[in-house]
């Protein structure tokens, strides 16, 4: 079999900063364009004076023997068979390799490469890459499907085109790719517009026409510099620095997206639940107690003097009051618990008799 091969181009991977992104190109294009296909072989009886011997068994031919001749050699009819399956050649056609003759099927199984994608035998041009053989139409980028006829980049065991490899490098390096110039953007210089990433210098402010920076703001599909955006009167989230166009949370003298107003420790959104403030930070009750001690249930301030523990809560002495009549109470005042809140005795006695009996039974079981 004659192979017709040409070396592929190598891509330079020296600028790849990640160890797990290695650029490799090992492509050899070849083909079975000129296979040694012989036949059909001629068949005839031995003529007078002919004394040639069989190429396989070495015996001479008898006058009545049917002889197959090809390429100056001769065989008995039963000797002219495939070197692999020992069956006669269909139509007398055979393939020859290293001096041995094969039928078409066995030659394909033994010597023709098999495509790693479609599983079919490859006749003609073959691409050898990634330790496999491929039809030219089957060897494509595993992300975008582009045919890799000239060169490819090996990325984490995948064959990728140059563009897809660049995107994968950007994703792995936690950096961004500009949607306009397709160049890498540093994390602190990215401008998001309509869901895509851009270099800021590709745009100008809608209001003053100044070149924008990464701090530009978007409103109604238009980009503005900080100065022009502030004139629009749109609140800006204190965490992501993006305009708030839907629900807004006003807390700690700032505006927030609902999903961005979170505990400073566990980062769980408050979603309208109680929070505690300390030095400009918001905390959920659990982490506030862990970090700063007891906080008054009423004023949210840390209790520095006398602390009243009641109804599974902490209270300043000045804020421990009856939840019904707001009567000032202390630790010596007799009170009852109702709905996890303190109720003084006079107010409790005004409750319906049936309700008091039910509360008494609940308190008794809780003990």
C-alpha positions as CSV (number, residue, x, y, z in Angstrom):
1,X,0.0,0.0,0.0
2,X,1.3,3.4,-0.9
3,X,0.7,6.2,1.7
4,X,0.5,9.8,0.6
5,X,1.2,11.9,3.7
6,X,1.8,15.5,4.6
7,X,2.7,17.0,8.0
8,X,0.3,19.3,9.7
9,X,1.0,22.7,11.1
10,X,1.9,23.0,14.7
11,X,0.3,25.7,16.9
12,X,2.5,27.6,19.3
13,X,1.2,27.0,22.8
14,X,4.0,28.8,24.7
15,X,1.7,31.7,25.6
16,X,-0.7,29.4,27.5
17,X,-0.3,30.4,31.1
18,X,-2.3,27.4,32.6
19,X,-0.5,24.1,33.1
20,X,-3.7,22.1,32.4
21,X,-4.1,23.8,29.0
22,X,-1.4,22.2,26.8
23,X,-1.2,22.9,23.1
24,X,-0.3,19.9,21.0
25,X,-0.6,19.2,17.4
26,X,0.2,15.8,16.0
27,X,-1.6,15.5,12.7
28,X,-0.5,13.4,9.7
29,X,-2.7,13.4,6.6
30,X,-2.4,10.3,4.4
31,X,-4.4,8.2,2.1
32,X,-5.0,4.9,0.4
33,X,-5.2,6.7,-2.9
34,X,-2.9,4.3,-4.7
35,X,-3.5,0.8,-3.1
36,X,-2.0,-2.1,-4.9
37,X,-5.2,-3.5,-6.3
38,X,-4.5,-6.4,-8.8
39,X,-6.8,-8.4,-11.0
40,X,-8.8,-9.8,-12.0
41,X,-6.3,-12.6,-12.4
42,X,-6.4,-14.6,-15.7
43,X,-7.3,-18.3,-15.6
44,X,-6.4,-20.9,-18.2
45,X,-5.4,-24.5,-18.7
46,X,-1.7,-25.5,-18.9
47,X,-0.5,-25.4,-22.5
48,X,1.8,-27.7,-24.3
49,X,5.4,-27.3,-23.2
50,X,4.5,-25.3,-20.1
51,X,6.3,-26.6,-17.0
52,X,6.0,-23.7,-14.5
53,X,5.3,-24.5,-10.8
54,X,2.6,-23.2,-8.4
55,X,3.8,-20.1,-6.5
56,X,2.2,-21.4,-3.3
57,X,2.7,-25.2,-3.1
58,X,5.6,-25.4,-5.5
59,X,4.2,-28.3,-7.4
60,X,4.1,-28.4,-11.2
61,X,0.9,-28.1,-13.0
62,X,-0.8,-31.0,-14.7
63,X,-2.2,-30.8,-18.2
64,X,-5.8,-30.8,-16.9
65,X,-5.1,-28.2,-14.0
66,X,-6.7,-24.8,-14.1
67,X,-4.1,-22.2,-13.6
68,X,-4.4,-18.6,-12.3
69,X,-1.8,-16.1,-13.6
70,X,-1.1,-12.6,-12.3
71,X,2.1,-10.5,-12.3
72,X,4.2,-13.2,-13.9
73,X,3.3,-15.8,-11.3
74,X,0.9,-18.8,-11.4
75,X,-1.2,-20.8,-8.9
76,X,-3.4,-23.8,-8.7
77,X,-7.0,-22.9,-8.5
78,X,-7.2,-24.2,-4.9
79,X,-4.0,-22.3,-4.0
80,X,-5.1,-19.0,-5.3
81,X,-6.9,-17.9,-2.0
82,X,-6.8,-15.0,0.5
83,X,-3.8,-15.3,2.9
84,X,-6.1,-14.5,5.9
85,X,-9.4,-16.3,5.3
86,X,-8.2,-18.9,2.7
87,X,-11.2,-18.3,0.5
88,X,-11.1,-17.7,-3.3
89,X,-10.9,-14.1,-4.4
90,X,-14.3,-12.8,-5.6
91,X,-14.0,-12.0,-9.3
92,X,-10.3,-12.8,-9.1
93,X,-9.6,-9.3,-7.5
94,X,-7.2,-9.1,-4.6
95,X,-5.1,-6.6,-2.6
96,X,-1.4,-7.3,-2.2
97,X,0.7,-6.2,0.8
98,X,4.2,-7.3,1.7
99,X,4.1,-10.1,-0.9
100,X,0.8,-11.5,0.5
101,X,-2.6,-11.4,-1.2
102,X,-5.8,-10.5,0.6
103,X,-9.5,-10.3,-0.3
104,X,-11.0,-6.8,0.1
105,X,-12.7,-7.5,3.4
106,X,-9.6,-8.9,5.2
107,X,-7.4,-6.2,3.7
108,X,-9.7,-3.5,5.1
109,X,-9.8,-5.1,8.6
110,X,-6.0,-5.6,8.8
111,X,-4.7,-2.5,7.2
112,X,-7.3,0.2,6.5
113,X,-7.6,2.7,9.4
114,X,-11.0,2.9,11.2
115,X,-12.5,6.4,11.9
116,X,-12.7,7.1,15.6
117,X,-16.0,9.0,15.2
118,X,-18.1,7.1,12.7
119,X,-16.4,3.7,13.0
120,X,-16.2,3.2,9.2
121,X,-13.1,2.2,7.3
122,X,-11.2,5.1,5.8
123,X,-10.5,5.0,2.1
124,X,-8.6,7.9,0.7
125,X,-7.4,10.8,2.8
126,X,-6.9,10.0,6.5
127,X,-6.1,12.3,9.4
128,X,-4.1,10.9,12.3
129,X,-4.5,12.8,15.5
130,X,-5.2,12.3,19.2
131,X,-3.8,8.7,18.9
132,X,-6.7,7.8,16.4
133,X,-7.6,8.0,12.7
134,X,-10.3,10.1,11.3
135,X,-12.2,11.0,8.1
136,X,-11.5,14.6,7.3
137,X,-15.2,15.4,7.7
138,X,-15.3,13.6,11.1
139,X,-12.4,15.3,12.7
140,X,-14.1,18.5,14.1
141,X,-13.9,20.8,17.1
142,X,-15.7,19.2,20.0
143,X,-17.3,22.5,21.0
144,X,-18.3,24.3,17.8
145,X,-18.2,21.4,15.3
146,X,-15.8,23.3,12.9
147,X,-13.8,20.9,10.7
148,X,-10.1,20.7,11.8
149,X,-8.5,20.1,8.4
150,X,-5.4,22.2,9.0
151,X,-4.6,22.4,12.7
152,X,-6.1,21.9,16.1
153,X,-5.3,22.5,19.8
154,X,-5.4,19.7,22.4
155,X,-7.3,21.0,25.5
156,X,-7.9,18.6,28.4
157,X,-8.1,15.7,26.0
158,X,-10.3,17.4,23.5
159,X,-9.6,18.6,20.0
160,X,-10.6,22.3,19.7
161,X,-10.2,25.0,17.1
162,X,-8.1,28.1,18.0
163,X,-11.2,30.2,18.8
164,X,-12.8,27.7,21.2
165,X,-9.4,27.1,22.9
166,X,-9.0,30.8,23.5
167,X,-12.5,30.9,25.1
168,X,-11.7,27.9,27.3
169,X,-8.4,29.6,28.4
170,X,-10.3,32.7,29.4
171,X,-12.9,30.7,31.3
172,X,-10.2,28.8,33.2
173,X,-8.2,31.9,34.0
174,X,-11.3,33.6,35.5
175,X,-10.9,36.4,33.0
176,X,-13.3,37.6,30.3
177,X,-13.3,37.8,26.5
178,X,-14.5,41.0,24.8
179,X,-17.5,40.3,22.6
180,X,-16.4,43.0,20.1
181,X,-12.6,42.6,19.6
182,X,-12.4,39.0,21.1
183,X,-9.4,40.0,23.2
184,X,-8.9,39.2,26.9
185,X,-10.3,41.6,29.5
186,X,-8.8,41.9,33.0
187,X,-11.4,41.2,35.7
188,X,-11.3,44.8,37.0
189,X,-11.7,46.3,33.5
190,X,-14.8,44.4,32.2
191,X,-17.9,46.3,31.2
192,X,-21.1,44.2,31.0
193,X,-23.7,45.4,28.5
194,X,-26.8,43.5,27.4
195,X,-25.4,40.3,29.0
196,X,-22.1,40.4,27.2
197,X,-18.6,41.5,28.2
198,X,-16.7,44.4,26.6
199,X,-13.7,46.6,27.0
200,X,-15.1,49.9,28.3
201,X,-13.3,52.0,25.6
202,X,-15.5,50.6,22.9
203,X,-18.4,52.8,24.1
204,X,-19.2,56.4,24.9
205,X,-21.5,57.9,27.4
206,X,-25.0,58.4,26.0
207,X,-25.2,61.8,27.9
208,X,-21.9,63.5,27.6
209,X,-20.3,61.3,24.9
210,X,-17.2,60.8,27.0
211,X,-15.2,57.5,26.7
212,X,-16.6,55.0,29.3
213,X,-14.8,53.1,32.1
214,X,-15.6,49.9,33.8
215,X,-17.8,51.9,36.3
216,X,-20.3,52.8,33.5
217,X,-24.0,52.1,34.2
218,X,-26.7,50.7,32.0
219,X,-30.3,52.0,31.9
220,X,-32.9,51.3,29.2
221,X,-30.3,49.7,27.0
222,X,-28.1,52.8,27.1
223,X,-24.7,53.3,28.8
224,X,-23.9,56.3,31.0
225,X,-20.9,57.5,32.9
226,X,-21.3,57.7,36.7
227,X,-21.9,61.5,36.6
228,X,-24.6,61.3,34.0
229,X,-26.2,58.3,35.6
230,X,-26.5,60.0,39.0
231,X,-28.5,62.7,37.3
232,X,-31.1,60.1,36.2
233,X,-32.0,59.5,39.9
234,X,-31.8,55.7,39.7
235,X,-30.7,54.0,42.9
236,X,-27.4,52.0,42.7
237,X,-26.9,48.8,44.7
238,X,-24.3,49.2,47.4
239,X,-22.9,45.8,46.7
240,X,-22.8,45.2,43.0
241,X,-22.8,48.9,42.0
242,X,-25.4,48.2,39.4
243,X,-28.6,50.2,38.9
244,X,-31.7,48.8,40.7
245,X,-34.6,48.7,38.3
246,X,-37.0,46.5,40.2
247,X,-37.5,45.9,43.9
248,X,-35.1,47.9,46.1
249,X,-34.2,47.5,49.8
250,X,-33.3,50.6,51.8
251,X,-31.2,49.7,54.8
252,X,-28.1,51.0,56.7
253,X,-28.5,54.3,54.7
254,X,-27.9,52.5,51.4
255,X,-29.9,50.9,48.6
256,X,-29.7,47.2,47.7
257,X,-31.0,44.6,45.3
258,X,-33.1,42.2,47.3
259,X,-30.7,39.3,46.6
260,X,-27.7,41.4,47.5
261,X,-28.8,42.5,51.0
262,X,-27.3,39.6,52.9
263,X,-25.7,38.7,56.2
264,X,-22.1,39.8,56.3
265,X,-21.1,36.3,57.6
266,X,-23.2,33.6,56.0
267,X,-24.3,35.8,53.0
268,X,-27.9,34.5,53.2
269,X,-30.4,37.1,51.9
270,X,-32.6,38.6,54.6
271,X,-35.7,38.6,52.3
272,X,-37.6,40.9,54.6
273,X,-36.6,39.1,57.8
274,X,-35.0,40.8,60.9
275,X,-31.4,41.9,60.7
276,X,-28.9,43.5,63.1
277,X,-26.6,46.4,62.3
278,X,-23.0,46.8,63.6
279,X,-20.5,49.2,62.2
280,X,-22.2,49.6,58.9
281,X,-22.6,45.8,58.4
282,X,-25.8,43.8,58.5
283,X,-26.0,40.4,60.4
284,X,-28.6,37.7,60.9
285,X,-29.5,37.2,64.5
286,X,-27.5,34.0,64.9
287,X,-24.2,35.4,63.7
288,X,-24.8,38.7,65.5
289,X,-25.1,36.9,68.8
290,X,-22.0,34.8,68.1
291,X,-19.9,37.9,67.2
292,X,-21.2,40.6,69.5
293,X,-23.2,39.0,72.3
294,X,-26.8,39.8,73.3
295,X,-28.9,42.3,71.3
296,X,-32.1,43.9,72.5
297,X,-35.1,42.5,70.8
298,X,-36.6,46.0,70.5
299,X,-33.8,48.4,69.7
300,X,-31.3,46.0,68.1
301,X,-28.5,47.5,70.1
302,X,-26.0,45.4,72.0
303,X,-27.0,45.2,75.7
304,X,-24.2,46.6,77.8
305,X,-26.0,47.0,81.2
306,X,-28.7,44.9,82.7
307,X,-30.1,42.2,80.4
308,X,-33.5,40.6,80.8
309,X,-33.9,37.1,79.4
310,X,-37.5,36.2,78.6
311,X,-39.5,34.4,76.0
312,X,-36.3,33.1,74.4
313,X,-35.1,36.7,73.7
314,X,-32.9,39.3,75.3
315,X,-34.2,42.8,76.3
316,X,-32.7,46.0,77.5
317,X,-34.1,46.9,81.0
318,X,-35.7,50.0,79.5
319,X,-37.4,48.1,76.7
320,X,-38.8,45.1,78.7
321,X,-42.5,46.0,78.5
322,X,-45.9,44.3,78.3
323,X,-46.6,43.5,74.7
324,X,-50.3,44.5,75.3
325,X,-50.3,47.7,77.4
326,X,-46.6,48.7,77.1
327,X,-46.3,48.7,80.9
328,X,-42.7,48.9,82.1
329,X,-41.6,45.6,83.7
330,X,-38.4,44.2,85.3
331,X,-37.1,40.7,86.2
332,X,-39.2,40.8,89.5
333,X,-42.5,41.6,87.7
334,X,-44.9,38.7,87.3
335,X,-45.7,38.2,83.6
336,X,-46.9,35.5,81.3
337,X,-45.7,34.4,77.9
338,X,-48.0,34.6,75.0
339,X,-46.9,34.2,71.4
340,X,-43.3,34.4,72.5
341,X,-43.9,37.9,74.0
342,X,-44.3,39.0,77.6
343,X,-47.8,39.9,79.0
344,X,-48.3,41.5,82.4
345,X,-50.6,39.8,84.9
346,X,-53.5,42.4,84.6
347,X,-53.6,42.0,80.8
348,X,-53.3,38.3,81.0
349,X,-56.3,38.0,83.4
350,X,-58.4,39.9,80.7
351,X,-57.8,37.0,78.3
352,X,-60.8,34.6,77.7
353,X,-60.9,31.8,80.3
354,X,-60.6,29.1,77.6
355,X,-57.5,30.7,76.2
356,X,-55.9,31.0,79.6
357,X,-56.6,27.3,80.3
358,X,-55.1,26.3,76.9
359,X,-51.9,28.4,77.6
360,X,-51.6,27.0,81.1
361,X,-51.7,23.5,79.7
362,X,-49.1,24.3,77.0
363,X,-46.7,25.8,79.6
364,X,-47.2,22.7,81.8
365,X,-46.3,20.3,79.0
366,X,-43.3,22.5,78.0
367,X,-41.8,22.0,81.5
